[in-house]
């Protein structure tokens, strides 16, 4: 079976990025898993049917996990998905200029303390935000090439 891309994988995208693509495609409304797969993997009408189906299955499996974590919900029709309220908040929430600047300017020797404080905050966060934070941290760590 041919893959949609020889290098790109669904795991290359964080939950936040997937929810953002969903928002771009659906404007907050339901999105077909096949449309999401097409956008994520850069598919077009010239791709083999088995490639499109494989890509759609990969996206559906990821959305199923994201549903367990409270970030997306199933749509009204089969194959349709929508970002949950928590998922939407991932896409639209920003830190604000002063906090973002403070984080960017944190000296490297203070990053361990910053990590401790973020981790401590995760322990006190609700279940869905804590899971989303953990998954984002895991995703960013995985992106780093040690």
C-alpha positions in Angstrom: 0.0 0.0 0.0 1.3 3.4 -0.9 1.4 6.0 1.9 0.1 9.5 1.5 3.6 10.8 2.1 6.9 9.1 2.5 7.9 11.5 5.2 4.9 13.2 6.7 3.0 11.3 9.5 -0.1 12.2 11.5 2.1 12.1 14.6 4.0 15.1 13.2 1.1 17.3 14.2 0.2 18.3 17.7 -3.5 18.1 18.9 -3.5 21.9 18.8 -2.3 22.0 15.2 -5.0 19.4 14.2 -7.7 21.5 15.9 -6.4 24.6 14.1 -6.6 22.8 10.7 -10.1 21.7 11.6 -11.0 25.3 12.3 -9.5 26.5 9.1 -11.5 23.9 7.1 -14.8 24.1 8.9 -14.9 27.5 10.5 -16.0 25.9 13.8 -18.4 23.6 12.1 -18.1 19.9 11.4 -15.3 18.7 9.2 -15.0 15.4 7.3 -12.1 13.2 8.3 -11.4 12.8 4.6 -11.1 16.6 4.1 -8.8 16.8 7.2 -6.6 14.0 5.8 -6.5 15.7 2.4 -5.2 18.9 4.0 -2.8 17.4 6.5 -1.2 15.0 4.0 -1.4 17.4 1.0 -3.5 15.0 -1.1 -5.2 15.9 -4.3 -7.5 14.2 -6.8 -4.6 12.4 -8.5 -3.8 10.2 -5.4 -4.8 6.5 -5.4 -8.0 5.6 -3.6 -6.1 3.3 -1.2 -3.8 6.2 -0.3 -6.7 8.5 0.4 -8.4 5.8 2.5 -5.2 5.1 4.5 -4.8 8.8 5.2 -8.4 9.1 6.3 -8.0 6.1 8.6 -4.9 7.6 10.2 -6.8 10.9 10.8 -9.8 9.1 12.2 -7.7 7.1 14.6 -6.1 10.3 15.9 -9.4 12.0 16.2 -10.7 9.1 18.2 -7.9 9.5 20.7 -8.5 13.3 20.7 -12.2 12.6 21.5 -11.1 10.4 24.5 -9.1 13.4 25.7 -12.1 15.8 25.3 -10.7 17.8 22.4 -13.1 16.8 19.6 -16.5 15.3 19.2 -18.2 13.2 16.6 -20.4 15.1 14.2 -23.9 14.4 13.3 -23.0 12.3 10.2 -20.6 9.4 9.9 -17.0 10.6 9.3 -17.7 14.1 10.5 -15.9 15.7 13.5 -16.0 19.0 15.3 -13.7 20.6 17.9 -15.1 20.5 21.4 -15.3 23.7 23.5 -12.0 22.7 25.0 -10.5 22.0 21.6 -11.6 25.4 20.4 -10.1 27.1 23.4 -6.8 25.4 22.4 -6.9 27.1 19.1 -8.0 30.6 20.2 -6.3 31.1 23.5 -3.1 33.2 23.6 -0.8 34.1 26.4 -0.8 37.8 26.0 2.2 39.9 24.9 3.8 40.4 28.4 3.6 36.8 29.4 4.8 35.6 26.0 7.7 38.0 26.2 8.6 37.0 29.7 8.7 33.3 28.7 10.8 34.1 25.6 13.3 36.0 27.7 13.6 33.5 30.5 17.3 32.6 30.9 18.2 29.0 30.2 19.4 28.5 33.8 15.8 29.3 34.9 14.0 26.9 32.6 14.0 24.1 35.1 12.2 26.2 37.6 9.8 27.3 34.9 9.2 23.7 34.0 8.6 22.9 37.6 6.0 25.6 37.9 4.2 24.6 34.7 4.2 20.9 35.9 2.8 22.0 39.3 0.1 23.9 37.5 -0.8 20.8 35.4 -1.4 18.9 38.6 -4.0 21.4 39.7 -5.6 21.8 36.3 -8.8 20.1 35.3 -8.7 16.7 33.6 -9.0 17.9 30.0 -6.6 20.9 30.2 -4.0 18.7 32.0 -4.2 16.0 29.4 -3.9 18.6 26.6 -0.9 20.1 28.3 0.8 16.8 28.8 0.2 15.8 25.2 1.6 19.1 23.9 4.7 18.7 26.1 5.2 15.1 24.9 4.7 16.2 21.3 7.3 19.1 21.6 9.8 16.8 23.3 9.4 14.2 20.5 10.0 16.9 17.8 13.4 17.7 19.3 16.2 15.8 17.7 18.5 14.9 20.6 
